[in-house]
C-alpha cells in the first residue's frame, strides 16, 4: 500500500505506511505531519527493513504459544467454561503449526495454507471455522494489547455453514443407535434426546442439578449459552436411565466416561456408535434437533419449545419447526376422513 493518509472517526488526518519486504510486513501510523516528513520516515523505514535494523517501537513480537496461553487465561475469566474449552481445543490444533512462530510471521498466506492442510487431514469445515474463529479472537486481543499491528485472519475466507440444518433421528434410527452405545455413552445419548441440552450443558451437569422428586433438570446460567438458567422436565425414560446411577453428591458429575472420569468430550465414543449403527450424516448436536423436532411434531407450541431449548430469540426456534414428509402426509390424510 505504501505511504498514505487516512482520517479517524473525528476526521483527524494521519499518515501511515504499509509495505512488505522479503515476505515480512511493515506497518506503522506516523501521525499528523507534513507529507515531506512522512516521506522521509517512510524511506527510513524501507532502508531499515532492507538492512535488518527496523524497529517498530514495540518491546517484543511474541511467540504464538506465549500470547495464546496468555489470551486463554484472559478468556477464561470473561467467558463461560464451554467457550473456553472450545478455544482450548482450537489452540491444541493451531499450536502444532504456529506454536513457535512470531505473531508477525503468521500471515494470511500462512493461514490459508493451514486451512488447506486441515481440510486435507479430513477435518470438517465447521471445525476449521472454529479454529479460525479462535485465531481471529486471539489476534483481535493481541492488537488491543499492542502485541500485534493487525489481524491477518480478517483476510482469510471462512467456510459457509448450514445453520439451518435440522437432521433428527427417526425412531428406528434411535433404536439402532442406542443398541450400539456402550453404557456410559448410552446414558448421555438418552439424556440428549430427552432434554435437548447442548453437549457442553450435558457434560457439565452435576447431581445437584437433577431433582428426582420434582423430575426437573436445571441448566445453570454459567453453563448455558445465553447465560440464563433454565429447567427442563424429566421424561420417564430419562428418569429410569439416571435413577440407577444416582449418587448423593450434588457436586459430582452425572456423566462419566468408561474410565469413571468426567467427560472432556464424547465425540469418539458417540461417532463410533453412530458408525456401528450405520447411521449417515448425524452429529451429537443433532440429538438436540431430535428433541425439538419431536416436540413440534407432537404439537408442542413454539414458545414452549423455545423455553425448553434455551433459545434467546424465537427465530432460532423456527428452524426446528418442521415436519418430516411422513408426518405431513399423515396430517393431510385427515382431510380424507
C-alpha positions as CSV (number, residue, x, y, z in Angstrom):
1,X,0.0,0.0,0.0
2,X,3.0,2.3,0.5
3,X,2.5,5.7,2.2
4,X,-1.0,7.0,2.6
5,X,-3.1,9.3,4.6
6,X,-6.4,8.5,6.4
7,X,-8.9,10.0,8.7
8,X,-10.0,8.8,12.1
9,X,-13.6,8.9,13.4
10,X,-13.2,12.5,14.3
11,X,-11.9,13.5,10.9
12,X,-8.3,14.0,12.0
13,X,-5.8,13.2,9.3
14,X,-2.9,10.9,10.0
15,X,-0.1,9.5,7.8
16,X,0.6,5.7,7.7
17,X,2.9,3.4,5.8
18,X,2.4,-0.3,5.0
19,X,4.8,-2.3,2.8
20,X,6.2,-5.8,2.5
21,X,9.9,-6.7,2.2
22,X,11.1,-10.3,1.8
23,X,7.7,-11.6,2.9
24,X,7.6,-9.6,6.1
25,X,5.0,-6.9,6.5
26,X,6.0,-3.5,8.0
27,X,3.3,-1.0,9.0
28,X,3.1,1.9,11.3
29,X,1.0,5.0,12.0
30,X,3.1,8.1,11.8
31,X,0.6,10.6,13.0
32,X,-0.2,14.2,11.8
33,X,2.7,15.8,10.0
34,X,3.7,17.2,6.6
35,X,3.8,15.0,3.6
36,X,7.5,15.7,3.2
37,X,8.3,14.5,6.7
38,X,6.1,11.4,6.3
39,X,8.0,10.5,3.1
40,X,11.3,10.8,5.0
41,X,10.1,8.5,7.7
42,X,8.7,6.1,5.1
43,X,12.0,5.9,3.2
44,X,13.9,5.4,6.5
45,X,11.6,2.5,7.4
46,X,12.3,0.9,4.0
47,X,16.1,1.2,4.4
48,X,15.8,-0.2,7.9
49,X,13.8,-3.2,6.6
50,X,16.4,-3.9,4.0
51,X,19.3,-3.7,6.4
52,X,17.6,-5.6,9.2
53,X,17.6,-2.6,11.6
54,X,13.9,-1.9,11.5
55,X,12.4,-1.1,14.9
56,X,8.7,-0.9,15.1
57,X,8.8,0.6,18.6
58,X,7.4,-2.4,20.3
59,X,9.3,-4.2,23.0
60,X,8.5,-7.6,21.6
61,X,7.0,-9.7,18.8
62,X,5.6,-12.5,21.0
63,X,5.6,-16.2,20.1
64,X,2.2,-17.6,19.2
65,X,2.4,-20.1,22.1
66,X,3.1,-17.4,24.6
67,X,0.4,-14.9,23.6
68,X,-2.1,-17.7,23.0
69,X,-1.7,-19.0,26.6
70,X,-2.0,-15.5,28.0
71,X,-5.1,-15.0,25.9
72,X,-6.7,-18.2,27.1
73,X,-6.1,-17.3,30.7
74,X,-7.8,-13.9,30.0
75,X,-10.6,-15.5,28.0
76,X,-11.4,-17.9,30.8
77,X,-12.1,-15.1,33.2
78,X,-14.5,-13.3,30.9
79,X,-16.4,-16.2,29.2
80,X,-18.3,-19.3,30.1
81,X,-16.4,-22.6,30.6
82,X,-17.8,-24.2,27.4
83,X,-16.5,-21.4,25.3
84,X,-13.1,-21.5,26.9
85,X,-12.9,-25.3,26.3
86,X,-13.7,-24.8,22.6
87,X,-10.9,-22.3,22.4
88,X,-8.6,-24.7,24.3
89,X,-9.3,-27.4,21.7
90,X,-8.6,-24.9,18.9
91,X,-5.3,-23.9,20.5
92,X,-4.2,-27.5,20.7
93,X,-4.7,-27.8,16.9
94,X,-3.3,-24.4,15.8
95,X,-0.2,-24.6,18.0
96,X,1.1,-27.6,16.1
97,X,1.6,-25.3,13.1
98,X,2.0,-21.8,14.6
99,X,3.3,-22.5,18.1
100,X,6.9,-21.5,17.6
101,X,6.2,-18.6,15.2
102,X,6.2,-14.9,16.0
103,X,2.8,-13.3,15.5
104,X,4.2,-11.1,12.8
105,X,5.1,-14.2,10.8
106,X,1.5,-15.5,10.8
107,X,0.3,-14.1,7.5
108,X,-2.9,-14.5,5.5
109,X,-1.0,-16.8,3.2
110,X,0.2,-18.9,6.1
111,X,-3.3,-19.2,7.4
112,X,-4.7,-20.2,4.0
113,X,-2.1,-23.0,3.9
114,X,-3.2,-24.0,7.3
115,X,-6.9,-24.2,6.2
116,X,-5.8,-26.4,3.2
117,X,-3.8,-28.7,5.4
118,X,-6.6,-29.2,7.9
119,X,-9.0,-29.9,5.0
120,X,-6.6,-32.5,3.6
121,X,-6.4,-34.1,7.0
122,X,-10.2,-34.7,6.8
123,X,-11.3,-32.0,9.3
124,X,-14.8,-30.7,8.9
125,X,-15.4,-27.2,7.7
126,X,-17.2,-26.4,11.0
127,X,-14.0,-27.5,12.9
128,X,-11.8,-25.4,10.7
129,X,-14.1,-22.4,11.1
130,X,-13.9,-22.8,14.9
131,X,-10.1,-22.8,14.7
132,X,-10.1,-19.7,12.5
133,X,-12.5,-18.0,14.9
134,X,-10.1,-18.7,17.8
135,X,-7.2,-17.2,15.8
136,X,-9.3,-14.2,14.9
137,X,-10.3,-13.5,18.5
138,X,-6.7,-14.0,19.6
139,X,-5.3,-11.6,17.1
140,X,-8.0,-9.0,17.9
141,X,-7.0,-9.2,21.5
142,X,-3.3,-9.1,20.6
143,X,-3.9,-5.9,18.7
144,X,-5.7,-4.4,21.7
145,X,-2.8,-5.3,23.9
146,X,-0.3,-3.7,21.5
147,X,1.3,-7.1,20.7
148,X,0.3,-7.1,17.0
149,X,-0.3,-4.4,14.4
150,X,-3.2,-6.0,12.6
151,X,-5.3,-9.2,12.3
152,X,-4.3,-11.5,9.4
153,X,-7.4,-13.7,9.9
154,X,-9.6,-10.8,8.5
155,X,-8.2,-11.6,5.1
156,X,-8.9,-15.4,5.3
157,X,-12.2,-16.7,4.0
158,X,-14.3,-18.9,6.3
159,X,-16.3,-21.8,5.1
160,X,-20.0,-21.2,4.8
161,X,-22.0,-23.2,7.3
162,X,-25.5,-24.6,7.0
163,X,-27.0,-23.1,10.2
164,X,-30.5,-24.2,9.1
165,X,-29.6,-27.9,9.5
166,X,-32.3,-29.9,11.2
167,X,-31.3,-33.5,10.9
168,X,-33.1,-35.7,13.5
169,X,-33.4,-39.3,14.4
170,X,-36.3,-41.4,13.3
171,X,-37.5,-43.8,16.0
172,X,-35.9,-46.7,14.1
173,X,-32.6,-44.9,13.9
174,X,-32.8,-44.2,17.6
175,X,-33.2,-47.9,18.4
176,X,-30.2,-48.8,16.2
177,X,-28.1,-46.1,17.8
178,X,-28.9,-47.0,21.4
179,X,-28.3,-50.6,20.6
180,X,-24.7,-49.8,19.6
181,X,-24.0,-47.5,22.6
182,X,-21.9,-48.7,25.5
183,X,-23.5,-48.0,28.9
184,X,-21.5,-44.8,29.6
185,X,-22.4,-43.1,26.3
186,X,-25.9,-44.7,26.2
187,X,-26.9,-42.6,29.2
188,X,-25.6,-39.4,27.5
189,X,-27.5,-40.1,24.3
190,X,-30.8,-40.8,26.1
191,X,-30.3,-37.5,28.0
192,X,-29.6,-35.6,24.8
193,X,-32.7,-36.9,23.1
194,X,-35.0,-36.3,26.1
195,X,-33.7,-32.9,27.3
196,X,-32.3,-31.1,24.2
197,X,-29.4,-29.9,26.2
198,X,-26.3,-28.8,24.3
199,X,-23.2,-31.0,24.6
200,X,-21.5,-28.6,27.0
201,X,-24.6,-28.4,29.1
202,X,-24.9,-32.2,29.4
203,X,-21.3,-32.8,30.2
204,X,-21.2,-30.1,32.9
205,X,-24.4,-31.5,34.6
206,X,-24.0,-32.4,38.2
207,X,-26.3,-34.3,40.5
208,X,-27.2,-31.1,42.3
209,X,-29.0,-30.0,39.1
210,X,-31.1,-33.2,38.9
211,X,-34.2,-33.1,41.0
212,X,-35.8,-36.6,41.0
213,X,-38.6,-35.5,43.3
214,X,-39.8,-32.7,41.0
215,X,-38.4,-34.5,37.9
216,X,-36.6,-31.5,36.7
217,X,-33.1,-30.9,35.2
218,X,-31.7,-27.4,35.7
219,X,-29.1,-25.9,33.4
220,X,-27.2,-23.3,35.4
221,X,-26.5,-19.9,34.0
222,X,-22.8,-20.4,33.9
223,X,-23.1,-23.3,31.5
224,X,-25.9,-22.0,29.4
225,X,-25.1,-20.5,26.0
226,X,-27.2,-17.4,26.7
227,X,-26.1,-17.2,30.3
228,X,-29.6,-17.7,31.5
229,X,-30.6,-20.7,33.7
230,X,-33.5,-22.9,32.6
231,X,-35.3,-26.0,33.8
232,X,-36.3,-29.0,31.6
233,X,-38.8,-31.6,32.9
234,X,-37.5,-35.2,33.0
235,X,-39.3,-37.8,30.9
236,X,-40.0,-41.2,32.3
237,X,-37.3,-42.6,30.1
238,X,-34.7,-40.2,31.4
239,X,-35.7,-40.8,35.0
240,X,-35.3,-44.6,34.5
241,X,-31.9,-44.1,32.9
242,X,-30.5,-41.9,35.6
243,X,-32.0,-43.4,38.7
244,X,-29.7,-46.5,38.8
245,X,-26.5,-44.3,38.8
246,X,-27.8,-41.7,41.2
247,X,-25.4,-40.7,44.0
248,X,-25.8,-38.4,46.9
249,X,-23.2,-35.8,46.0
250,X,-24.5,-32.6,44.5
251,X,-21.1,-31.6,43.0
252,X,-20.4,-34.9,41.3
253,X,-20.8,-35.0,37.5
254,X,-23.8,-37.0,36.3
255,X,-22.0,-38.5,33.3
256,X,-18.7,-40.3,33.5
257,X,-16.7,-42.0,30.7
258,X,-15.6,-45.6,30.5
259,X,-12.7,-44.9,32.9
260,X,-15.0,-43.4,35.5
261,X,-13.8,-39.9,34.8
262,X,-15.7,-36.7,33.9
263,X,-16.1,-36.4,30.2
264,X,-14.0,-33.9,28.3
265,X,-15.7,-34.8,25.1
266,X,-18.0,-37.5,23.7
267,X,-17.0,-37.3,20.0
268,X,-15.0,-40.5,19.8
269,X,-17.5,-42.7,21.7
270,X,-20.5,-41.2,20.0
271,X,-19.2,-41.3,16.5
272,X,-18.1,-44.9,16.9
273,X,-21.7,-45.8,18.0
274,X,-23.2,-43.9,15.0
275,X,-20.9,-45.7,12.6
276,X,-21.7,-49.1,14.1
277,X,-25.4,-48.3,13.8
278,X,-24.9,-47.5,10.1
279,X,-26.5,-44.0,10.5
280,X,-25.4,-41.4,8.0
281,X,-24.9,-37.7,8.4
282,X,-25.6,-37.5,12.1
283,X,-23.8,-35.5,14.8
284,X,-24.1,-35.2,18.5
285,X,-25.7,-31.8,18.2
286,X,-28.4,-33.5,16.1
287,X,-29.7,-35.1,19.3
288,X,-30.8,-31.6,20.2
289,X,-32.5,-31.3,16.8
290,X,-34.3,-34.6,17.5
291,X,-35.6,-33.3,20.8
292,X,-37.0,-30.1,19.3
293,X,-38.4,-31.7,16.1
294,X,-40.3,-34.4,18.1
295,X,-41.8,-31.8,20.3
296,X,-43.0,-29.8,17.3
297,X,-44.3,-32.9,15.5
298,X,-46.3,-33.8,18.6
299,X,-48.0,-30.4,18.6
300,X,-46.0,-28.5,21.3
301,X,-46.2,-24.8,20.6
302,X,-43.0,-23.0,19.5
303,X,-42.9,-20.7,22.6
304,X,-42.7,-23.7,24.9
305,X,-40.1,-25.3,22.6
306,X,-38.1,-22.0,22.7
307,X,-38.1,-22.1,26.5
308,X,-37.1,-25.7,26.7
309,X,-34.3,-25.2,24.2
310,X,-32.9,-22.1,25.9
311,X,-33.2,-20.0,22.7
312,X,-32.8,-16.3,23.2
313,X,-35.0,-15.4,20.2
314,X,-37.9,-17.2,18.6
315,X,-36.3,-17.0,15.2
316,X,-33.8,-19.6,16.4
317,X,-36.7,-22.0,17.2
318,X,-38.4,-21.6,13.9
319,X,-35.7,-23.6,12.1
320,X,-36.8,-26.6,14.2
321,X,-40.5,-26.0,13.4
322,X,-40.6,-28.5,10.5
323,X,-42.3,-31.8,10.0
324,X,-41.0,-35.0,8.4
325,X,-42.5,-35.9,5.0
326,X,-44.4,-38.8,6.5
327,X,-45.8,-36.7,9.2
328,X,-47.1,-34.2,6.7
329,X,-48.8,-36.9,4.7
330,X,-50.4,-38.1,7.9
331,X,-51.7,-34.6,8.6
332,X,-53.1,-34.2,5.2
333,X,-54.8,-37.6,5.3
334,X,-57.1,-36.1,8.0
335,X,-58.8,-34.2,5.1
336,X,-59.8,-37.5,3.5
337,X,-61.7,-38.8,6.5
